[in-house]
Amino acid sequence: MQQLVFATNNRHKIEEVLAKIGHQFTILSLDDIGCTDDIEETGTTFAANASIKSHFIYSKYQLSCFGDDSGLEIDALNGEPGVYSARYAGKHGDHEANMDKVLTLLNGQTNRKACFKTVISLVLDGKEHFFEGTVEGTIRNQRSGSQGFGYDPIFQPDGYTITFAEMTMQQKNAISHRARAVEKMVEFLKAGGN
């Protein structure tokens, strides 16, 4: 079975990917390979940040690896928070503060269209391949649901009356941006990775 390092220790991301990949590949986290480095995301695009992660792991450990970068792009905020989604309110990973900032900035806005985007950089035997997934939706006026992470409680995907945070893992994985990017990567790997 092929081993792939997923350049993250984010438990939620790993669960989402494992649910999509199933038993076709062994997925290793950064913890699994003993990587404690803080890989700085200094890129200005999702692709650049994903690439930084996968290249860092490949060059240091010589292991085939994929890294992802995801974020929320809101029309009325000119695509923000974008690559700064995880640290939009200042502190990295403060989901509550990030949601508060978005809701405050959108207060009174009628255009609440948004999309979640994921870009995956896969470095397989030294060659890089990119996969992208998006899901369109709207930003709710208030939080709803307790599942998921990040902006899930305020993001309602098009065609649904509930937020990502109100969905089961299976429901979210059927339509999420990360799931769509992972599906493309899995198809590529199943086809021999060329």
Backbone as ProteinMPNN parsed JSONL, in Angstrom:
{"seq_chain_A": "MQQLVFATNNRHKIEEVLAKIGHQFTILSLDDIGCTDDIEETGTTFAANASIKSHFIYSKYQLSCFGDDSGLEIDALNGEPGVYSARYAGKHGDHEANMDKVLTLLNGQTNRKACFKTVISLVLDGKEHFFEGTVEGTIRNQRSGSQGFGYDPIFQPDGYTITFAEMTMQQKNAISHRARAVEKMVEFLKAGGN", "coords_chain_A": {"N_chain_A": [[0.845, -1.184, 0.0], [0.549, 2.182, -0.869], [2.312, 4.812, 0.709], [1.588, 8.031, 1.901], [2.514, 11.223, 2.957], [0.657, 13.546, 4.72], [0.937, 16.854, 4.958], [0.278, 18.001, 7.632], [-1.008, 18.453, 10.98], [-3.532, 18.766, 11.647], [-6.278, 17.512, 12.998], [-8.976, 17.45, 12.128], [-8.769, 17.923, 9.359], [-7.283, 15.665, 8.598], [-9.079, 13.599, 9.233], [-11.142, 14.183, 7.4], [-9.821, 13.722, 4.959], [-9.047, 11.016, 5.202], [-11.574, 9.843, 5.242], [-12.316, 10.172, 2.614], [-10.246, 8.96, 1.108], [-10.127, 6.412, 2.099], [-9.093, 3.052, 2.296], [-7.134, 2.93, 0.424], [-4.668, 4.091, 0.467], [-1.951, 4.609, 2.76], [-2.068, 7.079, 5.048], [0.037, 9.403, 6.462], [0.626, 11.579, 9.181], [2.263, 14.713, 10.078], [3.157, 14.342, 12.686], [3.365, 11.556, 12.696], [5.657, 11.099, 11.183], [7.531, 12.246, 12.699], [7.98, 14.963, 12.418], [8.463, 18.076, 13.656], [8.74, 20.602, 12.903], [7.815, 24.008, 12.358], [6.126, 24.832, 9.712], [6.258, 27.548, 7.82], [3.727, 29.412, 6.312], [4.153, 31.359, 3.817], [3.26, 32.167, 1.412], [1.296, 33.94, -1.101], [-0.865, 32.926, -2.289], [-3.238, 30.185, -2.368], [-2.189, 27.954, -3.695], [0.579, 28.453, -3.598], [1.116, 28.33, -0.808], [0.345, 25.663, -0.259], [2.227, 24.349, -1.783], [4.623, 25.102, -0.538], [4.475, 23.617, 1.837], [4.383, 20.881, 0.942], [6.779, 20.659, -0.521], [8.67, 21.23, 1.461], [8.481, 18.985, 3.183], [9.07, 16.904, 1.378], [11.689, 17.539, 0.561], [13.078, 17.418, 2.97], [12.542, 14.866, 4.077], [12.39, 13.05, 2.007], [9.999, 11.807, 1.256], [7.02, 10.93, -0.433], [4.455, 13.288, -0.637], [1.676, 15.36, 0.362], [0.394, 18.646, 0.555], [-1.957, 21.023, 1.722], [-3.814, 24.014, 1.149], [-6.354, 26.019, 2.277], [-9.254, 28.097, 2.16], [-11.612, 30.722, 2.835], [-13.401, 32.628, 0.586], [-14.899, 35.668, 0.223], [-17.295, 37.401, -1.551], [-18.245, 40.115, -1.095], [-16.199, 41.096, 0.412], [-14.085, 41.435, -1.22], [-12.83, 38.986, -1.829], [-11.573, 38.358, 0.518], [-11.503, 36.378, 3.586], [-9.53, 34.791, 2.341], [-6.221, 33.625, 1.722], [-5.552, 34.263, 4.265], [-7.327, 33.143, 5.98], [-7.17, 31.428, 8.302], [-6.004, 33.06, 10.165], [-7.355, 35.442, 10.268], [-8.464, 37.273, 12.103], [-6.256, 37.914, 13.497], [-4.899, 36.18, 15.516], [-3.569, 32.984, 14.898], [-5.711, 30.35, 14.046], [-7.847, 31.025, 15.719], [-10.892, 30.44, 15.69], [-13.395, 31.432, 16.536], [-13.004, 34.22, 16.852], [-12.298, 34.827, 14.226], [-14.695, 34.242, 12.849], [-16.355, 36.105, 14.108], [-15.217, 38.499, 13.149], [-15.731, 38.323, 10.372], [-18.564, 38.275, 10.39], [-19.099, 40.772, 11.514], [-17.957, 42.509, 9.585], [-19.625, 41.943, 7.466], [-22.025, 42.869, 8.276], [-25.136, 44.201, 7.557], [-24.701, 43.88, 4.861], [-25.988, 42.891, 1.712], [-25.129, 41.198, -0.281], [-23.982, 38.142, 0.249], [-22.526, 36.17, -0.786], [-20.173, 33.512, -1.065], [-17.215, 31.46, -1.296], [-15.653, 28.367, -0.547], [-12.361, 27.307, -0.903], [-9.957, 24.874, -1.833], [-6.602, 24.063, -2.402], [-4.473, 21.537, -3.396], [-1.155, 20.482, -3.178], [0.696, 18.011, -4.503], [3.555, 16.21, -4.079], [5.1, 13.863, -5.739], [7.392, 11.44, -5.941], [9.249, 13.484, -6.429], [8.056, 15.083, -8.369], [5.721, 17.71, -8.924], [2.217, 18.132, -8.531], [-0.938, 19.706, -8.958], [-4.174, 20.101, -7.415], [-7.498, 21.208, -7.333], [-10.324, 22.248, -5.437], [-13.617, 23.513, -5.075], [-16.394, 25.003, -3.331], [-19.445, 26.575, -3.571], [-21.367, 29.062, -1.816], [-23.207, 30.732, 0.827], [-22.811, 33.284, 3.366], [-24.043, 32.976, 6.545], [-26.113, 34.929, 8.821], [-25.657, 34.4, 11.451], [-24.064, 32.036, 13.687], [-24.483, 28.471, 13.291], [-24.87, 25.196, 14.292], [-22.598, 22.542, 15.355], [-20.652, 20.894, 14.38], [-17.672, 20.093, 12.416], [-15.212, 22.657, 11.622], [-13.371, 25.786, 11.836], [-14.768, 28.12, 9.632], [-17.127, 26.804, 9.326], [-19.632, 26.926, 10.867], [-20.884, 29.244, 9.882], [-21.121, 29.053, 7.186], [-23.148, 28.31, 4.519], [-23.681, 25.928, 2.186], [-24.482, 26.18, -1.322], [-27.691, 25.106, -2.389], [-28.436, 23.864, -0.098], [-30.055, 23.966, 3.151], [-28.821, 24.122, 5.484], [-25.852, 24.692, 7.515], [-22.31, 23.932, 7.002], [-21.468, 23.137, 9.507], [-23.674, 21.944, 10.561], [-23.91, 19.618, 9.303], [-23.361, 16.058, 8.904], [-20.232, 14.257, 9.008], [-20.16, 12.637, 6.731], [-22.042, 13.89, 5.027], [-20.863, 16.422, 4.647], [-18.425, 15.65, 3.524], [-19.26, 14.757, 1.081], [-19.559, 16.954, -0.481], [-17.666, 18.95, 0.087], [-15.055, 21.442, -0.381], [-12.422, 20.556, 0.162], [-12.819, 17.816, -0.016], [-13.488, 17.57, -2.725], [-11.105, 18.363, -3.98], [-9.406, 16.373, -2.978], [-10.608, 14.098, -4.078], [-9.961, 14.462, -6.794], [-7.184, 14.203, -6.626], [-6.976, 11.552, -5.706], [-8.09, 10.138, -7.868], [-6.135, 10.692, -9.774], [-3.901, 9.424, -8.575], [-4.791, 6.768, -8.542], [-4.834, 6.299, -11.213], [-2.238, 5.889, -11.722], [-0.58, 7.984, -11.274], [0.556, 9.732, -13.19]], "CA_chain_A": [[0.0, 0.0, 0.0], [1.352, 3.393, -0.987], [2.283, 5.74, 1.835], [1.647, 9.452, 1.576], [2.501, 12.108, 4.116], [-0.198, 14.728, 4.616], [1.711, 17.849, 5.702], [-0.572, 18.665, 8.625], [-1.391, 17.731, 12.199], [-4.914, 19.164, 11.893], [-7.058, 16.275, 13.128], [-10.181, 17.544, 11.298], [-8.366, 17.752, 7.954], [-6.879, 14.268, 8.412], [-10.314, 12.798, 9.226], [-11.832, 14.421, 6.124], [-9.069, 13.065, 3.876], [-9.165, 9.562, 5.397], [-12.929, 9.441, 4.852], [-12.369, 10.159, 1.145], [-9.25, 8.061, 0.539], [-10.421, 5.055, 2.538], [-7.949, 2.18, 2.589], [-6.296, 2.799, -0.77], [-3.34, 4.6, 0.786], [-1.669, 4.875, 4.159], [-1.83, 8.506, 5.224], [0.827, 9.716, 7.641], [0.621, 13.001, 9.553], [3.597, 15.202, 10.437], [3.506, 13.637, 13.923], [3.731, 10.176, 12.372], [7.031, 11.029, 10.652], [8.407, 12.913, 13.655], [8.27, 16.334, 11.998], [7.953, 19.066, 14.605], [9.014, 21.931, 12.342], [6.69, 24.889, 12.067], [6.289, 25.186, 8.304], [5.629, 28.862, 7.653], [2.99, 29.652, 5.066], [4.486, 32.736, 3.44], [2.756, 32.418, 0.066], [0.166, 34.867, -1.221], [-1.962, 32.176, -2.911], [-3.423, 28.851, -1.79], [-1.252, 27.04, -4.358], [1.93, 28.703, -3.085], [1.206, 27.798, 0.554], [0.301, 24.201, -0.339], [3.508, 23.938, -2.365], [5.649, 25.279, 0.504], [4.372, 22.483, 2.773], [4.752, 19.596, 0.329], [8.209, 20.687, -0.865], [9.435, 21.167, 2.701], [8.512, 17.585, 3.639], [9.762, 16.062, 0.402], [13.13, 17.806, 0.556], [13.68, 17.023, 4.253], [12.348, 13.444, 4.423], [12.326, 12.257, 0.772], [8.764, 11.025, 1.261], [5.942, 11.514, -1.233], [3.735, 14.104, 0.337], [0.804, 16.414, -0.147], [0.035, 19.715, 1.472], [-3.101, 21.761, 1.185], [-4.165, 25.282, 1.757], [-7.772, 26.26, 2.04], [-9.744, 29.32, 2.759], [-12.929, 31.238, 2.508], [-13.353, 33.847, -0.22], [-16.213, 36.309, 0.323], [-17.444, 38.397, -2.616], [-18.382, 41.491, -0.598], [-14.938, 41.483, 1.061], [-13.052, 41.356, -2.272], [-12.101, 37.719, -1.76], [-11.041, 38.066, 1.865], [-10.159, 36.373, 4.143], [-8.585, 34.148, 1.431], [-5.097, 32.88, 2.309], [-5.414, 34.625, 5.682], [-8.523, 32.626, 6.66], [-6.901, 30.862, 9.633], [-5.521, 34.1, 11.091], [-8.006, 36.666, 9.801], [-8.657, 38.212, 13.218], [-4.958, 38.173, 14.133], [-4.266, 34.994, 16.099], [-3.765, 31.802, 14.055], [-6.577, 29.283, 14.563], [-8.906, 31.494, 16.623], [-12.077, 30.339, 14.82], [-14.482, 32.309, 17.019], [-12.652, 35.604, 16.513], [-12.363, 34.939, 12.762], [-16.11, 34.317, 12.47], [-16.852, 37.4, 14.581], [-14.743, 39.542, 12.24], [-16.493, 38.198, 9.122], [-19.955, 38.675, 10.632], [-19.094, 42.223, 11.731], [-17.702, 43.171, 8.303], [-20.753, 41.712, 6.552], [-23.236, 43.413, 8.883], [-25.845, 45.099, 6.652], [-24.431, 43.534, 3.454], [-26.977, 41.997, 1.097], [-24.379, 40.178, -1.012], [-23.291, 37.304, 1.219], [-21.959, 35.041, -1.536], [-18.807, 33.137, -0.677], [-16.832, 30.105, -1.686], [-14.519, 27.726, 0.092], [-11.447, 26.776, -1.919], [-8.794, 24.104, -1.395], [-5.616, 23.657, -3.415], [-3.543, 20.516, -2.905], [0.105, 20.27, -3.892], [1.186, 16.645, -4.291], [4.895, 15.951, -4.606], [5.189, 12.414, -5.899], [8.703, 11.122, -6.532], [9.929, 14.701, -6.847], [7.279, 15.877, -9.326], [4.594, 18.367, -8.267], [0.923, 18.152, -9.224], [-1.912, 20.5, -8.198], [-5.582, 19.729, -7.51], [-8.29, 22.266, -6.713], [-11.743, 21.989, -5.199], [-14.352, 24.66, -4.543], [-17.822, 24.861, -3.066], [-20.076, 27.895, -3.478], [-22.386, 29.156, -0.777], [-23.46, 32.064, 1.391], [-22.473, 33.45, 4.78], [-25.213, 33.194, 7.387], [-26.045, 36.079, 9.735], [-25.201, 33.934, 12.762], [-23.563, 30.653, 13.717], [-25.456, 27.397, 13.446], [-24.258, 23.865, 14.237], [-21.412, 22.337, 16.2], [-19.714, 19.979, 13.727], [-16.689, 20.759, 11.574], [-14.245, 23.583, 12.236], [-13.175, 27.005, 11.054], [-15.944, 28.941, 9.322], [-18.257, 25.909, 9.037], [-20.923, 27.321, 11.433], [-21.531, 30.381, 9.204], [-21.128, 28.828, 5.737], [-24.232, 27.463, 4.021], [-23.422, 25.625, 0.782], [-25.603, 26.315, -2.252], [-28.531, 23.915, -2.525], [-28.717, 23.319, 1.237], [-30.655, 24.919, 4.088], [-28.039, 24.0, 6.719], [-24.432, 25.037, 7.378], [-21.36, 22.815, 7.089], [-21.38, 22.709, 10.908], [-24.87, 21.165, 10.899], [-23.858, 18.384, 8.509], [-22.528, 14.955, 9.38], [-18.972, 14.164, 8.255], [-20.47, 12.064, 5.414], [-22.7, 14.915, 4.205], [-19.88, 17.448, 4.283], [-17.425, 15.044, 2.638], [-19.83, 14.535, -0.253], [-19.584, 18.197, -1.271], [-16.727, 19.991, 0.524], [-13.945, 21.87, -1.229], [-11.286, 19.654, 0.376], [-13.195, 16.51, -0.556], [-13.419, 17.636, -4.184], [-9.686, 18.374, -4.361], [-8.874, 15.048, -2.646], [-11.121, 13.166, -5.104], [-9.143, 14.626, -8.012], [-5.872, 13.635, -6.337], [-7.116, 10.093, -5.628], [-8.249, 9.65, -9.253], [-4.806, 10.807, -10.379], [-3.041, 8.378, -8.003], [-5.311, 5.469, -9.005], [-4.475, 6.164, -12.637], [-0.807, 5.645, -11.829], [0.151, 9.173, -10.871], [1.35, 10.344, -14.272]], "C_chain_A": [[0.891, 1.248, 0.0], [1.179, 4.3, 0.226], [2.393, 7.163, 1.32], [1.647, 10.234, 2.87], [1.56, 13.258, 3.797], [0.446, 15.765, 5.528], [0.819, 18.677, 6.631], [-0.634, 17.829, 9.893], [-2.817, 18.102, 12.575], [-5.801, 17.915, 11.839], [-8.294, 16.285, 12.224], [-9.854, 17.311, 9.819], [-8.025, 16.287, 7.672], [-8.109, 13.361, 8.349], [-11.051, 12.95, 7.901], [-11.151, 13.669, 4.985], [-9.178, 11.545, 3.993], [-10.536, 9.053, 4.966], [-13.058, 9.346, 3.329], [-11.463, 9.091, 0.559], [-9.532, 6.612, 0.913], [-9.137, 4.283, 2.798], [-7.022, 2.022, 1.392], [-4.858, 3.204, -0.509], [-3.19, 4.696, 2.294], [-1.306, 6.345, 4.26], [-1.093, 8.729, 6.539], [0.742, 11.221, 7.914], [2.064, 13.431, 9.813], [4.072, 14.537, 11.724], [4.027, 12.241, 13.625], [5.159, 10.048, 11.862], [8.023, 11.772, 11.55], [8.796, 14.335, 13.261], [7.624, 17.311, 12.972], [8.211, 20.486, 14.117], [7.72, 22.713, 12.151], [6.898, 25.379, 10.637], [5.527, 26.481, 8.055], [4.974, 29.002, 6.297], [3.181, 31.111, 4.686], [3.979, 33.093, 2.048], [1.577, 33.386, 0.072], [-1.009, 34.219, -1.955], [-2.087, 30.833, -2.198], [-2.406, 27.873, -2.376], [0.161, 27.207, -3.799], [2.099, 28.125, -1.685], [1.192, 26.271, 0.57], [1.65, 23.666, -0.808], [4.645, 24.049, -1.344], [5.663, 24.062, 1.422], [4.869, 21.184, 2.144], [6.239, 19.552, -0.027], [9.096, 20.606, 0.371], [9.59, 19.715, 3.144], [9.299, 16.715, 2.669], [11.279, 16.284, 0.462], [13.793, 17.346, 1.858], [13.624, 15.515, 4.506], [12.366, 12.501, 3.209], [11.117, 11.31, 0.753], [7.745, 11.718, 0.363], [4.936, 12.13, -0.273], [2.737, 15.007, -0.364], [0.506, 17.403, 0.963], [-1.158, 20.429, 0.878], [-3.159, 23.129, 1.825], [-5.591, 25.574, 1.334], [-8.152, 27.588, 2.637], [-11.101, 29.691, 2.231], [-12.745, 32.533, 1.728], [-14.76, 34.435, -0.272], [-16.288, 37.454, -0.687], [-17.419, 39.835, -2.095], [-17.12, 42.004, 0.089], [-13.77, 41.357, 0.076], [-12.183, 40.104, -2.167], [-11.458, 37.424, -0.416], [-11.98, 37.09, 2.57], [-9.113, 35.636, 3.303], [-7.485, 33.392, 2.142], [-4.896, 33.2, 3.791], [-6.572, 34.085, 6.522], [-8.259, 32.148, 8.083], [-6.482, 31.914, 10.645], [-6.152, 35.454, 10.772], [-8.161, 37.711, 10.898], [-7.357, 38.479, 13.974], [-4.245, 36.938, 14.628], [-4.594, 33.762, 15.259], [-4.671, 30.784, 14.75], [-7.646, 29.719, 15.55], [-10.211, 31.58, 15.818], [-13.185, 31.301, 15.234], [-14.225, 33.763, 16.626], [-12.727, 35.828, 14.998], [-13.811, 35.07, 12.291], [-16.713, 35.65, 12.904], [-16.468, 38.519, 13.617], [-15.532, 39.523, 10.933], [-17.921, 38.71, 9.317], [-20.072, 40.192, 10.844], [-18.926, 42.962, 10.404], [-18.878, 43.034, 7.334], [-22.069, 42.281, 7.098], [-23.874, 44.436, 7.926], [-25.614, 44.821, 5.178], [-25.53, 42.618, 2.914], [-26.287, 40.898, 0.297], [-23.549, 39.38, -0.007], [-22.707, 36.07, 0.542], [-20.504, 34.796, -1.14], [-18.471, 31.784, -1.294], [-15.642, 29.654, -0.862], [-13.668, 27.145, -1.02], [-10.325, 26.002, -1.245], [-7.893, 23.875, -2.594], [-4.673, 22.673, -2.745], [-2.321, 20.504, -3.806], [0.582, 18.878, -3.509], [2.576, 16.56, -4.9], [5.102, 14.446, -4.556], [6.488, 12.117, -6.633], [9.363, 12.361, -7.135], [9.181, 15.573, -7.834], [6.03, 16.428, -8.641], [3.355, 18.387, -9.153], [-0.053, 18.92, -8.329], [-3.333, 20.027, -8.457], [-6.385, 20.778, -6.742], [-9.732, 21.822, -6.539], [-12.397, 23.239, -4.634], [-15.788, 24.265, -4.237], [-18.38, 26.262, -2.831], [-21.137, 27.892, -2.385], [-22.61, 30.59, -0.348], [-23.058, 32.07, 2.864], [-23.754, 33.779, 5.539], [-25.026, 34.425, 8.266], [-25.533, 35.692, 11.12], [-24.774, 32.479, 12.668], [-24.707, 29.655, 13.859], [-24.743, 26.06, 13.294], [-22.97, 23.778, 15.027], [-20.402, 21.366, 15.593], [-18.653, 20.797, 12.977], [-15.774, 21.69, 12.345], [-14.147, 24.831, 11.368], [-14.47, 27.781, 10.886], [-17.204, 28.095, 9.079], [-19.592, 26.367, 9.63], [-21.604, 28.503, 10.739], [-21.606, 30.192, 7.69], [-22.226, 27.843, 5.346], [-23.99, 27.189, 2.54], [-24.672, 25.755, -0.078], [-26.369, 24.996, -2.365], [-28.902, 23.276, -1.197], [-29.328, 24.404, 2.12], [-29.931, 24.877, 5.429], [-26.588, 24.379, 6.439], [-23.588, 23.761, 7.366], [-21.327, 22.252, 8.512], [-22.613, 21.938, 11.374], [-24.893, 19.829, 10.15], [-23.066, 17.303, 9.234], [-21.241, 14.988, 8.547], [-19.245, 13.63, 6.85], [-21.103, 13.098, 4.492], [-21.693, 15.95, 3.724], [-18.874, 16.884, 3.283], [-17.947, 14.785, 1.235], [-19.688, 15.784, -1.125], [-18.472, 19.195, -0.954], [-15.622, 20.26, -0.484], [-12.752, 20.929, -1.086], [-11.586, 18.279, -0.216], [-13.073, 16.494, -2.08], [-11.976, 17.635, -4.682], [-9.062, 17.001, -4.111], [-9.34, 14.022, -3.671], [-10.286, 13.238, -6.374], [-7.763, 14.009, -7.814], [-5.933, 12.103, -6.318], [-7.273, 9.487, -7.026], [-6.906, 9.641, -9.959], [-3.895, 9.681, -9.889], [-3.476, 6.986, -8.479], [-4.92, 5.209, -10.453], [-2.977, 5.991, -12.827], [0.041, 6.862, -11.528], [1.027, 9.782, -11.94], [0.575, 11.474, -14.92]], "O_chain_A": [[1.849, 1.348, 0.765], [0.068, 4.528, 0.704], [3.184, 7.46, 0.424], [0.87, 9.943, 3.779], [1.653, 13.871, 2.734], [0.494, 15.574, 6.743], [0.634, 19.879, 6.44], [-0.343, 16.634, 9.871], [-3.272, 17.799, 13.678], [-6.037, 17.346, 10.773], [-8.632, 15.265, 11.623], [-10.571, 16.594, 9.12], [-8.423, 15.735, 6.647], [-8.176, 12.46, 7.513], [-11.531, 11.965, 7.339], [-11.816, 13.056, 4.15], [-9.38, 10.861, 2.99], [-10.651, 7.969, 4.396], [-13.824, 8.529, 2.819], [-11.85, 8.391, -0.376], [-9.223, 5.694, 0.153], [-8.212, 4.788, 3.434], [-6.217, 1.092, 1.345], [-3.938, 2.726, -1.173], [-4.174, 4.845, 3.019], [-0.351, 6.803, 3.633], [-1.547, 8.296, 7.598], [0.78, 12.03, 6.988], [2.978, 12.607, 9.773], [5.25, 14.202, 11.851], [5.006, 11.793, 14.222], [5.808, 9.023, 12.074], [9.199, 11.912, 11.213], [9.818, 14.853, 13.712], [6.401, 17.368, 13.096], [7.937, 21.454, 14.826], [6.674, 22.15, 11.826], [7.743, 26.237, 10.383], [4.296, 26.501, 8.079], [5.59, 28.744, 5.263], [2.465, 31.99, 5.167], [4.235, 34.192, 1.555], [0.947, 33.62, 1.104], [-2.022, 34.869, -2.215], [-1.163, 30.395, -1.512], [-1.829, 27.061, -1.653], [0.857, 26.221, -3.554], [3.116, 27.494, -1.398], [1.941, 25.651, 1.326], [2.148, 22.663, -0.297], [5.524, 23.19, -1.295], [6.727, 23.535, 1.748], [5.678, 20.47, 2.738], [6.887, 18.52, 0.147], [10.156, 19.982, 0.335], [10.697, 19.267, 3.444], [10.103, 15.882, 3.089], [12.054, 15.329, 0.417], [14.95, 16.927, 1.844], [14.552, 14.949, 5.084], [12.359, 11.282, 3.378], [11.207, 10.171, 0.296], [7.616, 12.942, 0.389], [4.615, 11.557, 0.768], [2.917, 15.374, -1.525], [0.384, 17.048, 2.135], [-1.343, 20.436, -0.339], [-2.616, 23.357, 2.907], [-5.968, 25.394, 0.177], [-7.463, 28.129, 3.502], [-11.649, 29.068, 1.322], [-12.018, 33.427, 2.16], [-15.696, 33.791, -0.746], [-15.454, 38.359, -0.678], [-16.663, 40.669, -2.594], [-16.981, 43.205, 0.322], [-12.619, 41.193, 0.48], [-10.972, 40.149, -2.383], [-10.863, 36.363, -0.228], [-13.145, 36.983, 2.188], [-7.917, 35.83, 3.522], [-7.752, 32.609, 3.054], [-4.164, 32.499, 4.489], [-6.775, 34.527, 7.653], [-9.049, 32.437, 8.983], [-6.59, 31.692, 11.851], [-5.532, 36.496, 10.989], [-8.004, 38.906, 10.645], [-7.357, 39.19, 14.979], [-3.117, 36.664, 14.219], [-5.759, 33.519, 14.942], [-4.43, 30.404, 15.895], [-8.294, 28.871, 16.163], [-10.584, 32.647, 15.331], [-13.835, 31.911, 14.386], [-15.118, 34.45, 16.13], [-13.163, 36.885, 14.542], [-14.12, 35.904, 11.44], [-17.486, 36.256, 12.164], [-17.286, 39.383, 13.304], [-15.953, 40.57, 10.441], [-18.424, 39.487, 8.505], [-21.038, 40.813, 10.399], [-19.65, 43.917, 10.121], [-19.099, 43.9, 6.487], [-23.107, 42.179, 6.446], [-23.234, 45.412, 7.535], [-26.247, 45.443, 4.325], [-25.947, 41.678, 3.59], [-26.804, 39.785, 0.205], [-22.55, 39.868, 0.52], [-22.427, 35.061, 1.19], [-19.727, 35.724, -0.916], [-19.355, 31.062, -1.755], [-14.753, 30.437, -0.527], [-14.19, 26.559, -1.969], [-9.805, 26.422, -0.211], [-8.366, 23.532, -3.678], [-4.142, 22.937, -1.666], [-2.433, 20.513, -5.032], [0.841, 18.6, -2.338], [2.756, 16.809, -6.092], [5.255, 13.846, -3.492], [6.664, 12.491, -7.792], [9.96, 12.298, -8.21], [9.614, 16.69, -8.118], [5.362, 15.726, -7.881], [3.434, 18.626, -10.358], [-0.007, 18.806, -7.105], [-3.668, 19.606, -9.565], [-6.005, 21.185, -5.644], [-10.288, 21.115, -7.38], [-11.806, 23.941, -3.814], [-16.324, 23.316, -4.809], [-17.868, 27.027, -2.014], [-21.726, 26.858, -2.071], [-22.255, 31.535, -1.053], [-22.976, 31.029, 3.514], [-24.455, 34.736, 5.214], [-23.906, 34.907, 8.435], [-25.041, 36.535, 11.87], [-25.081, 31.784, 11.699], [-25.744, 29.945, 14.455], [-24.086, 25.816, 12.282], [-22.333, 24.787, 15.331], [-19.397, 21.048, 16.228], [-18.727, 22.024, 12.914], [-15.581, 21.542, 13.552], [-14.762, 24.917, 10.306], [-15.177, 28.063, 11.854], [-18.235, 28.629, 8.67], [-20.616, 26.217, 8.964], [-22.787, 28.748, 10.978], [-22.1, 31.07, 6.982], [-22.232, 26.693, 5.785], [-24.081, 28.103, 1.72], [-25.781, 25.477, 0.376], [-25.776, 23.919, -2.429], [-29.602, 22.264, -1.166], [-29.147, 25.598, 1.877], [-30.36, 25.51, 6.394], [-26.145, 24.388, 5.29], [-24.07, 22.671, 7.671], [-21.179, 21.045, 8.705], [-22.606, 21.346, 12.454], [-25.794, 19.014, 10.348], [-22.21, 17.597, 10.069], [-21.171, 15.66, 7.518], [-18.647, 14.099, 5.882], [-20.751, 13.183, 3.315], [-21.669, 16.31, 2.547], [-18.512, 17.551, 2.314], [-17.163, 14.612, 0.301], [-19.696, 15.693, -2.353], [-18.34, 20.196, -1.657], [-15.301, 19.42, -1.324], [-12.138, 20.544, -2.081], [-10.725, 17.657, -0.837], [-12.607, 15.511, -2.656], [-11.659, 16.99, -5.681], [-8.282, 16.516, -4.93], [-8.56, 13.167, -4.091], [-9.942, 12.212, -6.961], [-7.229, 13.367, -8.719], [-5.045, 11.438, -6.851], [-6.67, 8.459, -7.336], [-6.576, 8.686, -10.663], [-3.198, 9.053, -10.687], [-2.639, 6.134, -8.78], [-4.706, 4.069, -10.866], [-2.493, 5.95, -13.958], [1.269, 6.773, -11.528], [2.111, 10.288, -11.651], [1.073, 12.11, -15.849]]}, "name": "protein", "num_of_chains": 1, "seq": "MQQLVFATNNRHKIEEVLAKIGHQFTILSLDDIGCTDDIEETGTTFAANASIKSHFIYSKYQLSCFGDDSGLEIDALNGEPGVYSARYAGKHGDHEANMDKVLTLLNGQTNRKACFKTVISLVLDGKEHFFEGTVEGTIRNQRSGSQGFGYDPIFQPDGYTITFAEMTMQQKNAISHRARAVEKMVEFLKAGGN"}
